[in-house]
């Protein structure tokens, strides 16, 4: 046994040395603690996607559009799009495994301007998704025990502040503690995602399978606060319902953001990206389908709005079992936010390392004691709380963060599509060969569709936010950033990794 442990430790040290050498070839020195194995890398993306966070807290966004068909048909449709994005990202991640992830990929494949825009959209997406996760966690908590607090913005802001601060504090204390918690989160997500459907199947009545393909116009429900406007047509509602899986299956770029803390990153990062999307897509679909099938009354479910999932569980399960499941769901939602702070802070650190942010000299600093980017961690936390304060409508928060993230996903993919076979001819050990180009095209078309859908009423407030972001970045770039921003060490990145 001791010989096996020595061999494992030796392999880990050798992998760490190889990774550090590769990082030097890409233009950087090893500053962060490289301790994450393949499962830990996968678990951090799985924790951020967290079907028990987005899938549960945003269930009404899908169901209150066209009913069960939004889950039975809409969920797998969007998950296929997300998988195309993940596969495209994975090939690029294998070639350039750095903490900057998307930002570095955009810079080497599309130029400094592409990298700079990608960084800002990705950073904005991660900060806003952290806000959405923690708002969703609070609302799910009060929906269970204090539904009268749902419209109390002061209590919500205070709760989000406390939740976010605690997540930042844990991240401050080192990647080892964070990785242990996100590893536990991975197991907990898988456990609850299996246990909850089984429990609902045992305690619910006979299932009506046709619910999963039945289109019902639930516009204008619930009456006191409609999820979608009254009188919307079924095709429009179906498209709006796609925002549920689109919002849930995000954050898988986290595997790339912890690349400099992952052993054998060129192999394990792309696997983490793809496996997290595959597992979340399949298990999320099964879980949400069971919620639809176990629902005592489909029409009453739509009238419940944001309270629909607690209503289903309380209606079907014994009190003790429902409370146990609630506790497991809330724990995974909290750890989802924890992992998002990790991902967003590494993106902030990497961007600041190349001089892309105001006060970069402070944001790039790594704690000598904890080996974490402390200033970046707390800056991300403050940004998420401030966004919560300025955008009180939950569905608008989810649309904005989803749009920002998918724009940041497809910018480097579009650059890769253009550079593939031209300036980008040296790839990493994980690649798709001829499949990269068609999957990249699917990713681009899907992102454009998602942006157009996300800006429909009642989320039209997202249009000025996203358009304003794009306009601001354009003006800033041509007003002087392009002459001051050096970008990543492109010469080193251009070498890529030999297969």
N, C-alpha and C positions, 0 to 999 in steps of 0.2 A: 504493500500500500504506500509506504514512504517513497519507494522508487517511482511509483506512478505520480505521486505528488511532485517529486523533484523534476520528473520529465515534463509535467504540465507547466510548472513554473518556468522551466527552461524554455519551453515553446513560447510562453507568453512574453518572456524577456526578448527572445529572438524576434518575435512579431513586432514588439514595441520598437526595437532598433531599426527594423526594416521600414516601419511606418514613419519613424522620425527622419530616416534618410530620404524617403520619398517626399516628405514635407519640405525638406531642405531643397530638393530639386524643384519644388513648386514655389520656392522663394521665401519660405518662412522657417522659423526655429520652433522647436517644441516647447511651449510654455504651459499648456494645460496638462492635467494628469490623465495619461492614457491607460485606462483600466477597464473600459466597457468591453464585454464579450459580445458575441453575435446575438444572444438572446436579449441582453440589455439594450443593444441598439434597436432591435425590433420592438422591445417593450416600450421604449420612450415614444416611438411613433404610434404604437397601438394605444398608449395611454392618452395621447393628444387627440387622436381620432375619437376614441372612447364612445362606442355606440350607446353606452349607458348615460352619456352626457348629452351630446347633440341629438341622438336618436330618441331619447326619452323626453328631454325638455322641449324639443321642437316638434314632437310628434303631431301636435295640433296644426302646425304649418302645412303638413302633408295631408292629414286626415280631413281637416276642415276645408279642403279644396274640392276633391271629387270622391271622398270616402276611401273605401278599401283599395280601389284601383291605384291610388297614389302610392300605396305600399306594394301591392302585388305586382304592378307593372312598372311604376315610375322608379322605385328604388333600384331594381337591377339595371334599368336603362342607364341611370346616372352612374352607377357603380362601374359599368363597362367603360364609360368615358373616363372616370377617375383612374381605372386600371391602365388605360391607354396613356394617360398623363404620367402615372407612376413608372410604367415600363420605359417611356421616353426619358424621364428623369434619371432612372437607374443607370442607363448606359452612360450618361454624362457624368453621374456621380462616381462611377467606377474609374473614370479617366481622371477626375479632379477631386479627390477626397479631402476637402478643406472645410474649416468651420464656416467660411463665407457661403458655401454651397451655391445656391442659385445666383447670388451676386457674382461670384468668381466665374461661374459658367457663362453668364451673360457677357462679362467683360472679355474673356478670352475668345469666345465664339462670335460675339457681335460688336466688340469694341467698348471703350470706356463708358460711352454714353448709355449703351444698353445695360451694362453692368450697374451703373449708378442708378438708373431708373428702376431696375429690377430690385436693387437693395432697398430703395425707399418704399416700393409697393410691398415687398415682402415684410419689411419691418413694420409698416403700418398695418398690414394684415395680421401679423402675429400679435401686435399690441391690442388691436380691436377684437381679435378672437379670444384673447385672454379676458377682456371685458365681457364678451358674450358668454363665455364659459362660467365665469363667476356670478354674473347676473342670473344665468340659468340655474346654477346651483342654489342660490338664495331663493329663487322663485319656486323651485321644486320643493325645497325645505318648507317654506311657508304654505305651499299648496297642501302639504300633508297635515301640518299641525296648526298653522295660523293663516288660513286663507284670507282673513280680513286685512292682512298686511300687504297683500299683493299690489295694491295701488299706493302704498306709502313710500314715496321716493326717498324720504329722509332716512328711514330705517334701511331701505335697500342700499343706499349709498354707504351708510355706516357699516353694514354687513359686508359689502364688497370690499371696502377699505380694510377691514380686519382679515378677511379671507386672503386677499392679495398680499398683505403685509406678512402674514405667516408663511405663505408660499415663497416669498422672496427671502425671508429669514432662513428657511430650510436650504434653499439654493446657495445662500451665502456660505453655509457651513461645509461646503465641499461636494464634489460629484459622487463620492462614495455613498454618503447618506442619501442623496437624491436618487442614485441608481438603485439602491436597495428598495427604496419606496416605489419607484416606477416598475421595478421587477415584480414587487408584490402587487402593484396595480395591474400588471399584465395578467397574472394568475387570477386576480380577483375579477377582472372584466370577463375572462373566459368562464370562470366558475359561475358568476351571477347570470351571464348570458345563456348558460345552459340550464341552471336551476330555475330561473323565473319562467321560461316557457314550459318546462316540465310541470312545475307547480300549477300554472294556469291550465294546462291540459288535464291535470288530475281533477281539479276542483270546478272547472267550467262545464257547461252543458254540451249537448251535441253541436258540432261545428257546422257552419254553413259555408262551404268552401267557395261558393260563388261570390261571396263578399269581396274576395281578393281581386276580382276582375269586374266588379260592378261600379259603374260611374254614377255618382249621386251629387247633385249640385248643392253644396253646403254653403254657398256664398251668403253673407249676411249673418252667419252664426259664429259665436253666440250673440244674441240680440243686444245684450248690454255692452258688448265690445267685439264687433265682428273681426275675425281673423282676415277675411278677404271681403272686398266690397260687395254690396247687394247687387244682384243682377248680372254678375260676370258670367260669361259663357263657359261651357264645359271645356273646350279646348284651351282657353286662357287659364282656367282654374287648374287644369292638369299641368300646364307649364309652370304655374306658380307653385304647385305642390312639389315640383322637382327640386325646389330650394331646400327641402328637408334633407335628402341624401347629399346634395351638393355641399351644404353647410357641414353635415356630419363627417363626410369623408374628406377632411382637410387636415393639414398638419403633418402629413407623412414626410414632409421635407425635414422634419426634426432629425431623422436618421442621418441626413447630410450635415446638419448643423453641429452634431456631436462627432463628426468624422475624426477630428483631431484628438478625441478622447476614446476612440474605438480601435481595438486591436484588429489587424488585417483589414483596414478600412476599405480598401479597393474591392474586397470581396464581400464584406459584411454589410457595408452601407447600402449597396443596391438591393441586397436580399432583404434588409430591414424595411426599405421603402416598399417593395413589391408585396412581401408577406403581410405587412400591416394592412395594406389595402385589401388584399384577398381575404384575409381572416375577418376583418371588420365588415366587408361587403356581404359575405355569406352569412356570418353569424347575426349581423344586424338585420338582414332580410328575414331570417327565420324568427328572430325575436319579435320584430314589429308585426309580422304576419300573424303570429300567435296572439298578440294584443288585439288585432282586428277580429280574429276568430273568436276570442274569449269574451269580447265585449257583450254585455247583457242586452243592450239595445243600441244599434248603430246610430239612430237618429238622436238619441239622448247623448251619445258620445260626442257628436258634433256640437250639441248645445253646451257641453261642458267646457269646450275651448281649451285653454291652457291647463285645466284641471283634469283632463281626460284620462291620463295614465294613472294618477292616484285614484281616480274614481273607479277605473277598471279593477285595479288591484284590491281596493277596499271592498268592492262589490263581490269579487270572486273568491278571494283568499281569506282564510281565518286571520283574525287580528294579529296573532303572534307571528304568523308566517309573513304577512304583509309588512309588519314592522321590521322583521329581519331583512327582507328584501329591500325595503326603503333604506335601511342602514348601509347595506352593501352598495346600493346605487349612489348614495350620497358620498360614500368614501371614494368611489372611483371618480366621481365628478370633481371632488377636491384634488385628487392626485392628477387628474387631467389638467387642471390649472397649474399645478406644480410643474408638470412636464413642459407646459407651454412657456412658463417663465424660463426654464432651462434653454429651450430652443430659441426664444426671442433674445435672451441675453447673449447667447453665442453669436447670433447674427449681428447684434449691436457691437459686440467686441470685435468681430472680424471686419466690419465696415469701418469702425473707428481706427483699427490697426492700420488701415490704408488711408486714413485722413478724410473719410467721407462724411463725418458728422461734426456738428458744432461741438467744441470741447472734446475733440477726439483724443487729445493727450490725456484726458482724465478717464474717458470711457474705455480706453484700451488697456488700462492697468489691470494686472492680475495680482490678487492677494498672495503674498509670499507664504503665508501660513496655510490658507485654505486652497490655494491654486484655483481660484474661481474669479471671474471678472465682476468684482463686487459692485463697482459703480454702474456697470451695464445692467446688472440684475435689478438694482433699485430704481434706475431710470425707467426701465420697462414697466415695473410695478406702478410707479407714479403715473406714467402715460396711460395705462389701462384704467386707472381710477378716474383720471380726468376725462377720458372718453366716455365713461359711464355717466359722468355728471352732465355732459353736453349732449348725449343722445339717449334719452329715456325710453324710446320705443324699441322693444326687444327685437322685433322682426327686422327693423332697419339696421340695428347693430349686426345681426347675422348676415344680412345682405351685403353690407359694406365690407365686413371682414372676409366673406367668401369671395367677393369680387376682387378685392386687393390681392388675396392669396393666389387666386387662379391667374390673374394677370402676371404676377411674379413667377408663376410656374411656367406659363407658356412663352414669356419673353426669351428665356434662354433656350427653350425648345425650338422656338422659331429661328433663333440665331444658329442653333445646331443644325436645323434643317437646311439653312442656307450654306453653312460652312462644311457640311458633311461631304467628304470626298474632295473638297477644295482646300481650304486652310486647315481643316480638321481631318487628319488622315491617320493619326496614332491614337489607339483606343485602349481602354482598360481591360482587365481580365473578364469583365462581364459585358457582353454586347449581344445585340439582336441581329446583326447583319442587315439584310435587306428589309427587315420589318421596321427599322427605325423611321424611315421616311413616311410610310403610310400612317403609322401610329402618331407621328408628330402632326400630320395634317388633321387627323381626327381630333387631337388635343386642341389645335387652334380653332377649328370650327365649333367645338363644344364650348370653349371659353367665350367666344363671341355670342353664342346663343344664351349662355348663362348670364352674361352682362345685360343683354337686352331684356331677359325675363325678370331679372332682379330689380329693374328700375320701373316696373309697373306699379300702379297704385295697390296698396297704400304705402309702398316704399319708395315713392317718387323723391323723397328727401335724400335718398342715396345718390341720385343723379348729380346734384351740385357738389356733393362730397367727393365722388369719384372724378367728375369732370374738373373740379377745382384742383384736386391733387395732380391730375395730368397737366393742367395749365400751369400750375405753380412750378412743377418740375421742369417743364419746357422753358419757361421764362428764366428760372434760376440757372439752368444749364447754359443758355446762350448769353446770359447776363454776366457770366464770369466763372462759373464753376468749371467749365470745360478747360479753362486755362490754369486753374488752381488744383484741380483734383488729379492726383497722379494715378489713382487706380491700383489694382493689385499688380504684382510683378509678372506682367504678361509674358515676358520673354521666357520665364521659367515655366509658366503654365502651358505655353505653346508646345513644349516638348511632350506633354501628356505622359501616359504610361504605356510602355510597350506591352503588347498582349502576352 
